[in-house]
Amino acid sequence: MSAVAKRDVLCLFDVDGTLTPPRKRADQGMHDLLRDLRQVCAVGVVGGSDLPKIKEQLGENVAEIADYVFSENGVVATCHGKDMPVQGIKEYLGEEKLKRFINFCLHYIADLDIPIKRGTFIEFRNGMLNVSPIGRNCSYEEREEFNRYDLEHGIRAKFVETLQKEFADLKLRYVIGGQISFDVFPEGWDKTYCLRHIPEGTYREIHFFGDKTRPGENDY
């Protein structure tokens, strides 16, 4: 591929489940692949997790192996080493609506009968809420166990359906991703949000790679 092609093609990768196993670190082979790929095209990574978690998985030097680093779907962004302005779900919803939503979720989880529960059921991020019926403090083995249970009983899907009915006025989008949680964010703040940081016409082609690409999933 020519030097000209490098300037007008972008390969954009989901992180969790695509570049790494769920919540695990990328191996050296993946780091080498991304570095080699940057020789022939621009490279970006986009994840729903916050920046510290993406750095846990891809390394503190993630900005050295990718031209674009988009955390929280691009609400927090670094483009060619430059930090971009941050958007916030708190400002979008307002404190009263946000509190009403969080209280409802906590009551729902409290009444939920599942095999185990741990801690951190709602993680507040700049551009979204991450809701986990089992709690994000579960171990890797408990994560795997819940994922199997959820596939059989549809715990997250039923939770999302309830929220969609209860909070239809808030114009929120719900996406199930990973193994234990789902993300909640304003309509239009999905992973396509990161494209707002890329001026139109910068690239002739943008290719996206993800593992959760069916309707309702967080790479769709």
MODA-V283165 format. One record per pair of residues at least 24 apart in sequence whose ideal C-beta (glycine too) atoms are under 6 Angstrom apart, sorted by the first residue. I is the first residue (numbers start at 1). J is the second residue. Records with the same first field share a line. If there is no record, write none. Layout:
I->J  J
//
This chain:
1->40
6->40  41
8->203  204
9->41  205
10->42  203  206
11->41  43  207
12->44  46  208
13->45  209
14->210  219
15->45  47  54  57
16->178
17->211
18->209  210  211
20->57
22->178  179
25->57
26->58
34->65
35->65
42->67
43->67
44->68
45->69
46->70  191  194
47->71
48->73  183  218
50->125
51->76
70->194
72->125  126  127  128
73->190  191  193
74->193  194
75->126  127
76->126
77->197
79->197
84->197
86->126
87->127
88->126
89->127  128
92->186
105->131
109->133
127->185  189
128->183  184  185
129->184
130->181  183
131->181  182
132->180  181
134->180
143->179  180
146->180
147->179
156->182
175->218
176->217
177->212  218
183->218
//
